[in-house]
């Protein structure tokens, strides 16, 4: 199967329903220079033969609100999400049990990417994510920036940590 590629701006409001790929390879979402919002969507068991198990972003601007990424896998980087030269805002989301063969068990950011992880109405949890390389939760390469923004007495819990390899 091939990933779903989109170039249109759109919003998916999952109302806490699951998108379960049942471990079928290369079924996730690919974004180029576009914008998209996922709200209250649960991404389960996506698997990619390259990077970005559920979502692969290249130059796009993606917002994820109140969603869960669970048991997603990428052979190389970004078990749940891979982003290169784009913008990613993650608000009140959880990442559990995602894995990558190289780096960024949950999220891999490269190039000039900007990633914002924010708590607004709920805590954010990164738990049991695994990378065979570095950054079990998040890995930042190139000039990628990771910003953690904690609001309203909420928390961001990372049990696997953030890894980075900046090129100067």
C-alpha positions in Angstrom: 0.0 0.0 0.0 1.1 3.6 -0.5 0.9 6.5 1.9 -1.8 9.0 1.4 -0.3 12.2 -0.1 -2.1 15.4 0.3 -1.5 18.9 -0.9 -4.7 20.6 0.3 -5.4 22.4 3.5 -7.8 20.4 5.6 -9.0 19.6 9.1 -9.8 16.1 10.5 -11.8 16.1 13.7 -11.7 12.5 14.8 -13.9 13.0 17.9 -11.5 10.6 19.7 -12.0 7.8 17.2 -9.1 5.6 16.1 -7.3 5.4 12.8 -5.9 1.9 13.0 -3.7 0.8 10.1 -3.4 -2.7 11.7 0.3 -2.7 10.9 -0.2 -2.4 7.1 3.0 -0.9 5.8 3.2 2.6 4.2 -0.4 3.6 4.9 0.2 6.9 6.7 -0.1 10.6 5.7 2.5 12.5 3.7 2.5 16.3 3.6 4.3 18.7 1.3 4.0 22.5 1.3 0.5 22.5 2.8 -1.3 22.9 6.2 -3.4 20.4 8.0 -5.0 20.0 11.4 -5.7 16.7 13.2 -8.0 17.2 16.2 -8.8 14.3 18.7 -7.5 11.6 16.4 -5.9 8.4 17.7 -3.2 7.1 15.3 -2.7 3.4 16.0 -0.2 0.8 14.6 1.0 2.8 11.5 4.2 1.3 10.0 6.5 2.9 7.4 9.3 1.3 5.5 11.2 4.6 5.7 10.5 7.5 8.0 7.4 8.8 9.8 5.3 5.9 10.8 2.0 7.8 10.8 2.8 11.2 9.4 5.7 12.4 7.2 6.0 16.2 6.7 8.3 17.9 4.2 7.9 21.7 4.3 4.3 21.7 5.5 2.7 23.1 8.6 0.8 20.6 10.7 -1.2 21.1 13.9 -2.1 18.1 16.1 -4.5 18.7 19.0 -5.7 16.3 21.7 -4.5 13.3 19.8 -2.8 10.0 20.6 0.0 8.2 18.7 0.3 4.6 19.9 2.4 1.7 18.6 3.5 3.3 15.4 6.8 2.3 13.7 9.3 3.5 11.2 12.2 1.5 9.8 14.5 4.6 10.0 13.5 7.8 11.8 10.4 9.1 13.5 8.3 6.2 14.7 5.1 8.3 14.8 6.1 11.6 13.0 9.0 12.6 10.7 9.3 16.3 9.8 11.9 18.0 7.5 11.9 21.8 7.0 8.4 22.2 8.3 6.4 23.4 11.3 4.7 21.1 13.7 2.5 22.2 16.6 1.5 19.4 19.1 -1.0 20.4 21.7 -2.2 18.1 24.5 -1.1 15.0 22.7 0.3 11.6 23.9 2.9 9.4 22.4 3.1 5.8 23.7 4.9 2.7 22.5 6.2 4.2 19.2 9.5 3.0 17.7 12.1 3.9 15.1 15.0 1.8 13.7 17.3 4.7 14.0 16.4 8.0 15.9 13.3 9.6 17.3 11.1 6.9 18.6 8.1 9.2 18.6 9.3 12.3 16.6 12.2 13.0 14.3 12.8 16.6 13.3 15.5 17.6 10.7 16.6 20.6 8.6 15.0 23.9 9.6 12.0 22.3 11.3 10.3 24.0 14.2 8.4 21.7 16.6 6.2 23.1 19.4 5.0 20.8 22.1 2.4 22.5 24.2 0.1 21.7 27.1 -3.0 23.8 27.2 -6.0 21.7 28.6 -4.3 18.4 29.3 -0.9 16.9 30.1 1.4 15.7 27.4 2.9 12.2 27.9 5.8 10.5 26.0 6.1 7.0 27.4 7.6 3.7 26.2 8.9 5.1 22.9 12.1 3.5 21.6 14.8 4.3 19.1 17.6 2.0 18.2 19.8 5.1 17.8 19.2 8.1 20.0 16.2 10.2 21.2 13.7 7.6 22.4 11.0 10.3 22.5 12.3 13.1 20.2 15.4 13.6 18.1 16.4 16.9 16.6 19.0 17.0 13.7 20.3 19.7 11.5 19.0 23.1 12.6 15.7 21.8 13.9 14.2 23.5 17.0 12.1 21.9 19.7 10.1 24.2 22.0 8.3 23.0 25.1 5.5 25.3 26.3 3.8 24.4 29.5 0.6 26.3 30.5 -2.2 26.1 33.0 -0.3 24.1 35.6 -0.1 21.1 33.2 3.0 18.9 32.6 5.0 17.4 29.8 6.3 14.0 30.8 9.2 12.4 28.8 10.5 9.1 30.0 12.8 8.5 27.0 14.2 12.0 26.5 15.3 14.3 23.7 18.4 13.7 21.6 20.1 16.2 19.3 22.9 16.4 16.7 23.2 19.9 15.5 25.3 20.7 12.4 27.2 24.0 12.7 
